[in-house]
Structures are given as structure tokens and as C-alpha cells.
Amino acid sequence: MPNVGAVFQPSFPPERLRSVVEAADEAGLSELWLWEDCFRESAFATAAAALAWSERLRVGIGIAPMPFRNVAATAMEIATIARIFPGRLLPGVGHGVLRWMDQIGARVQSPLTLMREYAPALRALLAGEEVSTSGRYVSLDRVKLDWPPAVVPDLLAAGEGPKTLALTGEVADGTILTGGTSVEGVARAASLIAEGRAAAGRDGRSPITVYVFAAFGGAAAREAVQAELAEWKLPTDQGLAAAGGVEEVAEHVARFHAAGADTVVLQPIATEPDPEEFVRRVAAVGRALA
């Protein structure tokens, strides 16, 4: 069934997270997504806290930058949380913003090679396998988790360019598309992801998650979300954002589902004054679509 989630923007202070999580859980929101933007909240600390503060909410990490952590460390983080909160963590990895990776001295020369090495190693570790590999960026010598997750979460990978999108279909269990992806862009991405999956000899399809800018309300909300698009240097006339009442936003979200997105994650503006009310409205969008 088509799914709807919401983003807790990293522009919100971390001490605001608990009230947003509790509002989301009470409203029946299915998924709350967290970003590991440099140099704000960490992904795994916030995910663990959010899961502890909620009863049924699924928490997505979309994404943790691969250059940031050794793959064994990432596997340990995911496995620990997944064992404590089985079936509720949605881990995602990606290239990270290259400028930020430069700042910390972690930028790799070939992000595609890193993903090709990192994602399979991470999936194998989470499956409880002993992994030995010697690649350009990932080297492991008989590494095996003592506490692999009892319920192994799907590993999601973020993609934007054609080569990366195809690679996510090849090496990950699902794909995350960035905010600013159009309805047509979702359809193109789905085709590229399917090609990558087929080239790797994998059956089935890869679920797609896409971020969509959103604001609830009247004219002021429409102006705010248009300004947000402009801030991101994105076109304001290509249906990249949803604004209006719950029914209007739901109609817009349905177009992304029809194009091939399994989950649409609504992204508030960075200066959203009431993130608790935002997640309540997103939960209402989910009910409207159901």
C-alpha cells in the first residue's frame, strides 16, 4: 500500500525531537525520517531516541553518509538498534554532500566504487555473515557481528544521477530519491533502478522512497514552500512541492505514488514553526490516501 512519512528537519534543534516523535506516534504517522546533515544531529543517536520515545513509529535514516564511517561501525550501529527495536528501523546510506566530505577529509575519489563495495559488505554483515574483502575503500578481515539483527532491515541507498540510481538497484534493497525529484523524475528513476537490478540478476523490484517539499495552509504556505524551492535553487513550476490543505496535499502525493514511489516523505520547510502540527497533518494525508 502506498505509504506517507515526514522528515524531522536537521534545522530543528535536537531537543525538539521528542515532542515531534510523540506527536507523530499519537497521530498514527507511519514513518519519521531523519537526516545526518553535517554538522547537526547524528543519525543513529537520534534514531535510537526516536524509537525509544514511540510505540509503533518506524524511523528512517535517509541518509547516513558512507564516507563518514567504517562499514563495520555502521553495521554495529544498525544491528544494535534493529535488535532493540526489531522491524522499526529503515537504514539508508549515500554518498553524502561532497563539500561536507571535503571538510572532514573523507571525500573519496570514486563515490560509485565506494557504494559498490560498501553496500554489499554492509548487507552481508547485517545478515550475520563473516566478511573478508579487500577493495579500494572497504577492507575487512574475517569480520562478523556477534549480535546481528534478528530481523534484518532492508538497506536503502540514495541516488540521484543515472549511474548511481542503477547501482542502487544492483546493490541495495531500496532507493531513496532526493527532494526536488519531479513526478517524471520518479518514473525515470524507477526504470534505471530496475535496469540495475536486472543487470545484477536480482528478482522483484526495489521499493522507492522520495522526498517532496510540503507546507500546510493557504497562500502563506504556498509562498513559503516556493521560497524554500528557490533557496534550494530548484524550479518552482515543476510540481516539486505540495501545499494547501490535507486533501490537496494528498492529491499531489498520489501523483508520486502513481509514478512509482512506494513511500512519499513530506519535507517541511527549514523554518517550519510547528513541526509537531506538521507531522499530525502528514498523518492525516496518509489516512486520506488510505
N, C-alpha and C positions, 0 to 999 in steps of 0.2 A: 504494500500500500504506500502511496506517496507520503513522504514524511516532511515535517517542517521543524526547524530548530532556530535558535537565536545565538548571537555572539555576545559574550561579555567582552566589550572592547578593552584592550590593554591601556587605553587612555583613561579608563576609570581606575581609581585607586584600589589596591588590593583589599583594603579594609571594607570596601563596598560589596565585595563578592558574596559574603554570607547572606545579606538581605536579598540580593538578586537570586541566588540559588533557592532560598526558601520561598520567594515569590513564584519562581518558575515551578518548583515542585508542587506547591499548593494549587497552582493554576492548571496543572496537568501537562505542562510543556514536556515534549518527549526528549529533546536534546538541547544541551547548552554547550557551546563551543568556546574554547579558549585559544588564544594566540600567544606564541612566545616571541613577541617583538623585542628586539634589543632597544633599550636595556631596561625592560619593565618587568612584569611578573614572569616567574619561571613556569614552565608548562606543567611539570609533574607535581610540584608542590601545590599549585592551585587546583589541579585535577583531583588530587587526593583529598584536599579540603572540601571541594565541592561535592564529591561523592559522599563524604562523611556527614555533610550537612543535609543531605537529601535522602529520600527513601526509595525513589524509583527512577529519578532522573538519570539519563545516560549523559556522559560527559565526553566531548570530543576534543582532541588536541589537534589543531589544524593551522599551523604545523609546528613541530619541533625541528629546528634546522639540523640536518645531518652533520655538517662540519663542526658543530658545537660540541659533540660528544663522541667518544669512542663507542662503537656499536655494542660492545659488551655492557657498557654503562647504561645505554638506552634500553637494552634488553632487561637488565636488572630493574630499572625504574618501572617499565611496563609490567613485567611479571609480578613485581611486588604489589602494585595497585590492583592488577587484574585478579590476583589471588584473594585480596581483601574484599574486593567488590566485583565478584565474577559477573561477566556479561554486561557490564555497565560502562566500560572504558572503550573509547573509539580513538586509538592512537594514529596519528598522522605524522609523516616526516616529509621533508622537502629540501630544496637547495638552500633556502634562506636568502635574505636580501644580500646581494653580493657586496654592497657598500659596507654593511654591518660586519660581514665575514672578513672584509679587509681590515676593519677597525680592531678586530681581536686577533688578527694574524692567522685566521683559519680558512681563508679563501683557497679553494682548490682550483687547479688549472682546468680540470675537466669535470664539471658537476655531473654530467651524464655518466661518466665512468664511476664516480662515487656512488650514485644511485644504483647502478648496475651491480656493484659489489656489496653495498650496504644493505639494501632491502632483502635480498635472498639470505644473507647471513643473519639478519635480524629475525626473519621469519623462521629460519631453522632453529635458532636459539630458543625462540618462544615455543616452538614445538617440542622442546626438550632434547634436541639432538646435540651431539658433540660436534663441534665445528672446527675444522682446521682449514685455513685458506691463506694464501699469500698473494695479495693483489697490489695494485698501485696505491690504494688508500686504506684497504681493510686487510689486516693481517691478524689471524687468530691461530693459536696453537693449542689444540685439544680443549677448547673452551666449552663448558657445558653448565647450564644453570642448575644449581641444587634445588631451586624452588621454581620450576617453570609453572606457568598458569595452568590450573585445572581446566579452565575454559579459555582456549587460546583466542584472543581477539583478532579480528581481521586487521591487517596492516594497510593503512591508506597512504598514498603518496600524492603529493601535489604536482600538478603540471600546468604549463601554460603554452610553451612552444610545441610545434608538431612532433619533434623528436622526443621531447620529454613525455608528452601525452602518450605516444606509442609505447614508450618504455614503462610507464606506469601500468599499462595493460599487461606487459610482459612479466614484471617482477613484483607487483603489489596485488592486494586483494580488492582494491577500490581506488578511485581517483578523486582528488579534491581540486575543484576549479576556483580560481581567484574571483573576488569581486570585480565587476567590470566585464564579466563574460556575458555576452548577449544570448538571447534565446537561440539565434542561429549559431552562435559560437558553441553552445552546448551540443547541438546536433553534430557539428563538425568534430568536436572533441570526442563524442561517442563513437564516431566512425574510426578515428585514429586509434582510440583505446582498443576497440575491437580488433583492428588490424594487428596491433602489438600482441594482443592476447592470442590471436590465431597463429601468428608467427612463432610464438613460444610453444605451440601445441597444447594450449590450455582450453578446456571446455567451458561452456557457460559464458556469462558476461560479467564485467566489472561494474559494481554499483558506482554511481556518480553523485558526488556532493558538490553543490555550487553555492557560493556566497552571493547574495543580492542585497544591495543597499535598500533601506526602508525607513520610512517615518510615518507615524500615525497622526491624523488630524486634517485640518483644512489647508487653506492657502499657505499658511506659515510653514506647515510641514513639507509641502511641495517645494517651497523656496529653499528650505533648509537642506533637503536631500539633493536638490540641484546644485546648491553651493558646495555640498560635500563631493559630488562628482567633479565639479570644477577644481576643487582642492587636490583631487587625485589626478587631475589632468585627463579626465575621461569625458567622452562626448555626452552631452546632456539630452540628445534627441534620438537615442537608440534603444530606449526601453530598459536601461540598465538598473533602474531603481523603481521601487514600488512606493506609492504614497497615497494617503487617503484613509478611509475607514476600513474596518476589518474585511468587509465584503470586497471592496476594491482591491485591497492588497491580496486577498485570496485569489481573485481572478487573475492577477498578474503572476502570482506564484504558479498557478495552474498551467500557464504557458510554458514555464521552465520544466515542469513535470512532463508535459506533453512532448517536449523536445528531447527527453531522455534523462533528465535529472531524477534520481531516486530521492534525494534529500535536498531541499532548498533551505539554506540557513540565512535568516534575515539579519542583516548587519546594520545596527543603528549608527547614526552619525556620531562622530567622535565627541561631540559636545552634548549628546542626548541628556536632558536634565533629569529624566526619571527612568533609569534603566529597569527598575522594578515593574513599572507600568508597561514598559516596552515588552518585557517577556510575558506579561499577562496577555497583552494584545496578540502576541505571536501565538500563544497557546490557543487563543480564540480563532486565529486564522487556521490552525490545524484542525480544530473542530468543524469549522465551516467547510473545509475541504473534505473531511471525512464524511 
